[in-house]
């Protein structure tokens, strides 16, 4: 299930502020300059989003994803993230499922 990027991202960032022990990884697609679609990966931790696949604005008040982004899946990870020993707690699942704070464990 794809979801609208900006509003969904803002709501998930808000929930993550109260869960410093969780990281939410979002995956989806962005329109590319060549006219096709390009995969993206974004992490949300302590209320902030950071793209691991595309550059983002330095200004934290600017959205990390353009309005044309489609968020297609989410995974809940143990935080803080340790790339050498990543612990997945839930997902992949529909990103809207994490709009409920109880889904964050």
Secondary structure, 3 states (H helix, E strand, C coil): CCEEHHHHHHHHHHHHCCCCCEEEEEEEEEECCCCCEEEEEEEEECCEEEECCCCCCCCCCCCCCCCCCEEEEEEEEECCCCCCCCCEEEEEECHHHHHCHHHHC
